[in-house]
Every structure is written in structure tokens, then in C-alpha cells.
């Protein structure tokens, strides 16, 4: 499969994130974290909207630490404020 250069770079970075996290697959969390590390408009927009890369990684590690959870496909965390 042929991808745009930036897309291929993002997938490569997501693979590195997955390996750093001890995962044998690349999933949405890895792509999201890689996107936040890239100087892209999408990454900048997500950061402006308040997405915290460290918190995202901590939540994914916590969820995936449970032996019966095989992956994260859809994870919504709500903050309804004080």
C-alpha cells in the first residue's frame, strides 16, 4: 500500500510509540500520541483543544494493564468540570 509521505511518517512514529509502550501492534492511541508529537495542524488543533499527551498515555497504560483488555479502540474520558 502506498501512503502520502506524511502519513507514512506518522505510521512509523506510531510504531515507535507502540514499541516504547511495550505493545506489539499499532492502534488508535499510538497514532494519536504520534500525531501530537508531529508539527502538524491536526496535532496543534488537538493540543489547543486541551488534549494532554501524558494523560492520554497514562490512561491507555492503566486500561491496558488489565489482562482481559486486549486493546483500546474507543475510549472516552469525560470531564464535566467542578
TAJO-V865000 format. One record per backbone hydrogen bond with DSSP energy under -1.0 kcal/mol. CO is the residue of the C=O (numbers start at 1). NH is the residue of the N-H. E is the energy in kcal/mol with one decimal. If there is no record, write none. Layout:
# TAJO-V865000
co->CO nh->NH e->E
co->CO nh->NH e->E
This chain:
# TAJO-V865000
co->4 nh->8 e->-2.6
co->5 nh->9 e->-2.2
co->6 nh->10 e->-2.2
co->7 nh->11 e->-2.4
co->8 nh->12 e->-2.2
co->9 nh->13 e->-2.6
co->10 nh->14 e->-2.5
co->11 nh->15 e->-2.1
co->12 nh->16 e->-1.7
co->13 nh->17 e->-2.3
co->14 nh->18 e->-2.5
co->15 nh->19 e->-2.2
co->16 nh->20 e->-2.5
co->17 nh->21 e->-1.9
co->18 nh->23 e->-3.2
co->19 nh->22 e->-1.4
co->27 nh->31 e->-2.1
co->28 nh->32 e->-2.6
co->29 nh->33 e->-2.7
co->30 nh->34 e->-2.3
co->31 nh->35 e->-2.4
co->32 nh->36 e->-1.8
co->38 nh->40 e->-1.7
co->40 nh->44 e->-2.3
co->41 nh->45 e->-2.5
co->42 nh->46 e->-2.4
co->43 nh->47 e->-2.1
co->44 nh->48 e->-2.5
co->45 nh->49 e->-1.7
co->46 nh->51 e->-2.3
co->47 nh->50 e->-1.5
co->52 nh->56 e->-2.5
co->53 nh->57 e->-2.3
co->54 nh->58 e->-2.5
co->55 nh->59 e->-2.7
co->56 nh->60 e->-2.2
co->57 nh->61 e->-2.4
co->58 nh->62 e->-2.4
co->59 nh->63 e->-2.7
co->60 nh->64 e->-2.6
co->63 nh->66 e->-1.2
co->66 nh->69 e->-1.8
